[in-house]
């Protein structure tokens, strides 16, 4: 049995699609969903659904019964009172369930920055999640992308109407990227493979080494209209998050994350690309994903 968390989320939905498209003979699939009505008809017909949140120990325990493999993702909750506590509320019940119920393999979405990122808000909390899960001894793969290309989708209206997207960076430096499709494909491949052992990070770094200006040039060429990247300070980023309803703690976590990225550069030019598991280039993604979102 394969258990998938966040099956209606940006990454979890794609993981589930890959699993459902796998050849006949795939192990049974179960999902945890807060709102099963958001699942597609295909999913509801072919998977077992446990209703609730995977932060709920009782829900997680019921869902993990008989599950040997688990796709794990802690969803962002911008109104959380504490970034660290938010990740712990999900992770602590999982660690208990792993030890009681014999989950054999966990594939989790984490981030680049292990042994490098310090005081990095949500990034540090994600890396601490990895350490807690690995301490159980479970076979573990932490999928470690840098900046997600899909982060730009939230600015589709600004790109369309004002010809600009914002990035919280202090200088025009290289920002490594990854498409969520590559995270999902790698996760599904690992979930379907019952031969791997041990505990390892899996970096997912796309082929591009673009600065924000270089990203804007690609977007300009794909959309055939001028688009620029506007760099904003972490303070402005925090103010924007607060205006959109984030808690003070979550917004401060974003500031800490941005400052760490700028100061420590662990999403930067020194990160080697990993074409075997992150082949999608930024231009390809813009053509296939961003362009329809902006112009459609």
N, C-alpha and C positions, 0 to 999 in steps of 0.2 A: 504494500500500500504506500502510495506517495501522498503526502499532505502538503497542500499549497495554502499559504497565508496571502492576504491582500489580493484575492483573485479578481477583483474589479479595479485594481490600481493600475497605474501606468506600466509597471514592470510585471507584476503578478499576472495580469490579464494575458500578456504575451507569453509568459512561461506556460500558462495553462493551455493556450492555443498550440504551442509546440508539443506538449504532452499528448493532447487529444489527436494531433496529426501524426503521432508516432505509429509505426506498424502495429497490426493486431498482435495481441499477446502482451501488451504493456500492462504492468500491474495496475490494480485499481487505483482510482484517484479520488481524493477527498479534499474538500476546501472548507475553510472557516470564513464565513461572510456575515458582516453585520446586517446587510440588507440583501437577502437572496434574490429579491425581485430585480436587482441590478445585473444579475448574471444572465447571459444570453440563453436562449432556448436550448441551443446545442449543449451548453454546459449543464444546465439543469437536467437534461435528459441523460447525461452520460457520467455525471460525477455524484458522489455522496456529499451532501451539504450539511455542515454543522453551523447553526446560527449563533452569532455572537462575536465577541472580540477575542483575539488571541492574547490580550492582556488579562483576561479573566481566567484564573487558574482552573476553575471547574470546566469551562469551555475547552481550554487547551488540553486538559487531561482526557476529556471524552474524545476529542478529535485525534489525539495521538494514540489511542488504543488500537493496537495492531499495525500502526504505521512504522515502517522501517526507514523511510526517507522523508525529509522535510525541507521545503523551501521556506526560508525565514526572512522577513523584512519588517522592520519597525517603521510604521508609517509616521510621517511628520504630524505633529499636533501643535500648531502655532499658538494656541491658547494655553498650553501647558505651563504650570507654575514653576517647573524646574526642568531644564533640559536633561540633566543627569538622572533625575528621578523618573522622567518619562521613559528613558531607555531601560532603566532598572525595573520598572513596573512590568515591562514586557519580558525582560530577560530572566529575572529571578524565577518566575513560574516555569519557564522553559527548562532551565537548568535542573529544577526539581523533577520535572516530568522525564527528562532524558535519563536521569539516574534511576527512576522508579520503573519506567515502562520500556526501556530497551530500544529507544530510537537509535538506529545504527549510523545514519549519515545525515548531516545538516549542511545545506548550501545556503549561505546568507549573503545579503547585499550589504557591503561595508563601504570602505573608501581607501584610497591611497593615503599614505602618511604614517604607517606604523613605524615606530622607533624614530620618527622625525617630527611629527606634529605635536606641538606643545600648547596647552591652554587654547585649544582650537574649537571651543563650543561644541556644536553638534558633531563635528568630526571626531573630537576626543571622546565624546559619549559613545559614538559608534565603535570606535576602536576598543573602548573598555568593554562593550558588549561582546566583542570577539573574544577577548581574554577570559571573560566569565564563562562563556560557552565552552571554550577549549579546555578550561580547567576541569570539566566533567569527563574528559577523555574521549568524547565522541569523535568519530571521523568527521572532519570539518573542512570545508572550502569557503573562504571569505572572498567574495567577488569585490574587487577593489578598483572602481572607476575614478576618474577625476571629475571635472565639470561635465554635467549632462547636457547634451545638445538640446534636449527637450525643455531645459530651463528657459529657452528663448520663446517657447510657445506662449507663455504667459504675457509676452510683450508683442504678440501678433498685431494687436490693434494699434500700438504705438508705431510699429514698423510700417504698417499700412497708412496710417493717418499723418504721422509726423516724420517718417523716414529716419527713425532713431531707435536704438535699443540701449539700455543702461547696463553697465557692469560695475560692480563695486571693486574697483582696482585703483591703486595709487599711481600706476605708471603703465605705459603701453608695452607690456611684456607678453611673452608667449603664455597662452593658457591652453593646456592639453584638454581634449574633449573625448567624449564617448557617447554613442547612441544607445538608448535603452534597448533597442532591438538586439544588440550584441550581448548585453547583459542577460537578457531573457534566453537567447539561444544557448549561451554558455551554461546558464543555470539548468536548462532542460537537458542538455547533453550530460551533465554531471548527475542529474537525478535519475536518468535512465541507465547509467553505468553503475553496476554493483561490484566493480573490481577495485576501485580506488580505496586507499587507506591513508592513515596519517592526517595531519593538519597542515594546511598550506594556504597562503594568500594566492589569489589569481588576479594579477593586474589586468585591467582592460583599458588600454590606452589607444585611442584612434590614431590613424596614420598622419594627421596634420600637426604642424607646429606653428600655429597662427597666433599672432597678436590680435587684440580686439579690432585694430584697424584692418588687419588681414581678413578677419571674419566678416567685417562690414563690407569689404570689397567683394568677397564671395557672394554675400547676400545681395549686394547691388547688381552683380552680374546675373545672378539667377532670377531676380525679380525684374530686371531691366528697368530699374528706377534707383535714384540715389538713396543710399542708406548709410548712416554713420553710427559709430559706437561712442556713446558718451560715458566717460569714466566718472564715477561718483565716489565720494568718501564713505567710509564705514559709518560715520555719523548720519549721513544722508540716507544710507541704506537702512539704518535702524529706524529713523523717523518714518520712512516709507512703510516698513513692516508694522510699526505701531499704528499708523493711519489705517492699515488694512486689517487691524484687529488682533495682531499678535500681542501676547503678554510681554511685560517688561523683561522677564527672564528669557523668553524665546528670542526676542529681538536682540538682547545683549549677547546671547549665544551666537547669533548671526554676525554681530560685530566682532566677537572673538574669533570666529571662523575666518572672516574676511581678513582681519589683521594678521592672523597666523599664515594664511595663504600668501599675503603680500610680503610678510617678513621672512618666511621660511621657504617659500617658493616650491612646495612639494607637489603642486599641479603644473609645474613650469617646464621649461625647455629641457631640463636634465632627465625628465622621465622618458625612458625608451618606449617606443610604440610596440604594441603586441598584436601584429596582424593576424595571428592564428586565432585569436578570440575577440578581436575588436577591429574588423576589417572596414567598417563603414566610414567613409570619408565625410568631411563636413559639407562639401559641395553636393555629394550624393544625397545626404540627409536633407539639405536645403531644397533640392529639387523635388524629393519625394514626400517630405513631411512639412517643412516650413512654408514652402510656396503655396500649397493648397490651403493651409491654415490662414495665411495672410490674404490671399486673393480670392479664396472660395467664399 
